Amino acid sequence: MDTETIATRNTVASQMRRLTHLGRPSIDITLKDHPGSYIQSYTTLDQITGEVVLTGNQQDSRFDRLEITLEGYSKTFVDKLTPTAFGARSEAQHIFLRMRQPIDESMLPRPRIIESGRMYRFPLTFVVPNQLLPAACGHECESEQVRESHLRLPPSLGDANVSGTGGVLLDDFAPDMTKVVYVIRARLIRSSDGNDDEGQQQETKKEIVVCESTRKIRIVPAVPEDPPLQVDEDDQDGGGGEYVLRQRKDLKKGLFKGKLGSLIMEGAQPKSIHLPVLSSSEESGRGGTGGGTTSGGTLANITVRFDPAKDNHNSSEDENEDQNSLILPRLETLTTRLRIITIEEEEE
């Protein structure tokens, strides 16, 4: 088969798909107070209101039911670095939230046909839940506290289209292989006539999606403040653990001289960072384009102490050196660094 024949077949198939989609109804999801092209942000117990607009296109379309859902799902992938599968990856997706919008049957057309050129409007209302159902965490947990943390609503993560505040997109520091997405999905579903493509009768009817549309939203849930972390005593003095609250550094007088003293830096766990969520009007008043979160902060107090070395010498020269060692060394530079960690786990 030559290249020209393959190109012709691809063109015909593309035209057939385009004609098929032209005959389908279109679905538009609009949200109340939505800031133009940017993503609307919500938090726990916020009400999401809007409407779904169905518009008939060039021909009538039969359907059986309309579904409007609020869904949350997570996606991840792991690259396979083995010599036999270089460049391949394993992907997984998990739907942890699915809320359905009740639809009044009287609002649906009778018969169930979307007429060409006609518009149908259906209101939608969802409330962001404060936690997931127990079915979302079906695996074994070491304690009820771990299970409760797994049932917390995860925030939107890893999607550059919904990261940031107002009309400014920011980096949420999520790894490339981790993503948490929330969408409002609307679709028209039609049941098949019970026959397969060859006209043979089937035991069960299949459901066919006539048309579908999704709208991404950003959810930043409110969570209770956890108690302070329990840091092992071995990590208090630079034991190499993940959290280090105390670090000790010995200072010398010179390359071949004795010990000058010890510089000790110690701190306490800072308070959690609270992100206040603003309404659309408040965010617009700040120059933004819609609902979002303002920046928050916290304060970490660090104590620096110098302990001079105690040498048991009696000479006057040594006494002078001991007197000099009691003077705190001059602090020339002080640098800070913020580390952001996202923990992921792979199960076979």
Protein Blocks (a to p, Z undefined) as FASTA:
>chain_A
ZZklmmmmmmmmmmmmmmmmmmpccdddddehiahjaccdddehiacdddddddddfbcc
ddfbdcdddddddddddddfbfklghiacdddddfbdcdddddfklpccdddddehiacd
ddddddddfbdcfklmmbccfbfklmmmmmpccddehiaklgcehjbccdehiafkbccd
dddddddddddehiafkopacfbdcdddfbacdddddddddddddddddddfklmnonop
abdcbdcddddfblklccfbdcddddddddddddddddfklmmmnopabdcddddddddd
ddddddddddddfbfklmmmmmmmmpccddfbdcddddddddddddZZ
